Amino acid sequence: MYPLDKIFKPASIAAIGASDKTGTVGYAIMDNLLTGGYKGKIYPVNPGHRTIRGRKSFASVKKITGTVDLAIIAVPAKAVAAVLKDCGEVGIGGAIIITAGFRESGAEGKRLYDELGQIARQYNIRIIGPNCLGIIAPALGLNASFASRMALPGKIAF
């Protein structure tokens, strides 16, 4: 397995910050994962919900009993480092950080960004983001983004 396979070919995904509330990024991510045709396991993670979109929700990635390849993180910027550390501690090898509020937001954001880099190096986590749309790999039915629709199939991933 190549290092980026955890991101571009995940067998399982934790959607951290998943939500049942329409109009939120957490809802859009879950909706895209569930309706895009992705065949792998999807674990919603939100400590405030027992279920999300009819699936059991976990309070943290540490509560998931199965293995997870990819974490999609959509929580407030100040919480991302702790979430990423939890991901590293359970062996999640890839993360897509949707959340904004890092280097683009000033000195405190840069400090938070640098902390993410330290955690990623410590646990060998490959990261896309922060402050990104996510990824779309139509051939896998994977829409790990908050885009409003799936890309057409082709020979590239977004």
Buried (B, 14 or more C-beta within 10 A) or exposed (E): EEEEBBBBBBBBBBBBBBBBEEEBBBBBBBBBBBEBEBEBBBBBBBEEBEEBBEBEBBEBBEBBEEEBBBBBBBBEBEEBBEBBBBBBEBEBBBBBBBBBBBBEBEEEBEEBBEBBEEBBEEBEBBBBBBBBBBBBBBEBBBBBBBBEEBBEEEEEBE
